[in-house]
Amino acid sequence: MKITPEILEKQWSSIRYMDGGFLQIDTEHPLEWHIGYQSISQRTLLLICDEEISAIDSSKSMIVSRRRRESDNRWTLSFELLRNEQQGVFAILCCDVIEHSRPATTEAEALKLVISRYKQWSKLLETQRNGLMDEHRRKGLLGELLFLEQRIASVGSILAAIQGWVGADGADQDFIYPDGWFEIKSTGASAVSVTISSLEQLDCADEGELVIKRIDKAAPEKAGAFSLNDVVRKMSSMLIGDAEAFDLFRAKLSIYGYMDLQEYSEQKYFCSSTQRYLVDNSFPKLTKANVPAQVSSLHYELDLPSLADWRKE
């Protein structure tokens, strides 16, 4: 039976923490899993196995402990939540770790998958306390992935296309290629403006493009609708024959804060249109060169209907 966050929440709520003890939650997994409370109110996920477990670093969100039981010489590994405000995401984490390691055929293989997945989560929670990308960040990533897919289809060089996705690495523009740079903005179909988040975002000596992706939430049954996971998996299938490109793509997704979680399959989206605008010396933009020296940073909005003179067909 697949474990879900809702099932875990109910099971945790059924445990009286003052009574101590743990509740076994999965009997069809290569590893033995339990949940409980390690201390007064700190939710804990516990696994038991015969394989020796090496030391694992704790994180700001969790205490990770391992020990060998004297009673039967079996090993235990516990993940104890430190921040009660993260109980919701902790339930998601626990389910994800369990399900990620379920396909393993041996304890050793399952344990390796558990540890690697925990390390991914640990990095994610360092930057995103709730563990999941918010709606704005999801749509932003969707817009960039849709552009990247089109770039690969039009240019054909898969590795070069992914190498040019530099916004994931903190560059001022999202994509930079020999033929120009591209800044992607995801907004709703009815939006009449977009936000430029810094003086550097449109500040480049070479000509580039501001690309507007009109993306809205959609009903699951809508023709052409897709989830974030749908797009990532489609892109991954395109790259499967190029190991270097595939590894780079996954690394950039990780930097963005993406993990293949069930939650990213639930909401569907629809991209209704794309508008492209030439950003040259005449384009209305604010940069360090044309604002007072005393202004160190700002964000501003561009009115899209007024940019008709720069729109590309």
Number of C-alpha atoms within 10 A of each C-alpha: 8 11 16 16 17 13 14 18 15 10 15 19 11 11 16 14 18 10 8 13 14 19 17 14 17 15 11 11 20 20 23 17 22 18 23 24 23 19 12 10 14 17 22 24 24 23 19 21 19 15 16 15 20 10 11 14 11 14 17 11 18 20 15 19 16 18 16 16 11 8 6 8 13 15 17 20 22 20 24 23 23 17 14 12 11 15 16 14 16 27 21 22 20 22 21 22 18 24 17 17 22 19 13 17 11 13 18 17 15 20 22 13 19 21 17 14 18 18 15 14 20 20 15 21 20 13 12 14 14 16 22 19 18 11 10 11 15 18 23 17 23 25 23 23 19 16 20 19 18 13 16 17 13 9 10 11 12 19 17 14 20 19 15 17 23 16 18 20 12 10 13 19 22 19 24 19 14 6 9 12 20 26 22 23 23 24 21 19 15 9 11 13 15 16 12 18 14 17 21 17 18 25 20 16 8 11 16 22 22 21 21 21 25 20 22 17 16 17 12 15 9 11 9 12 18 22 21 22 21 14 16 21 13 11 18 17 11 16 17 12 10 12 11 12 21 19 14 14 19 15 15 18 17 16 15 19 22 23 21 15 16 12 13 17 14 13 15 20 20 20 21 13 11 15 15 17 21 18 22 17 12 8 14 13 18 18 17 15 9 9 12 9 8 7 9 10 12 12 11 13 12 14 11 15 10 12 13 9 10 17 17 12 6
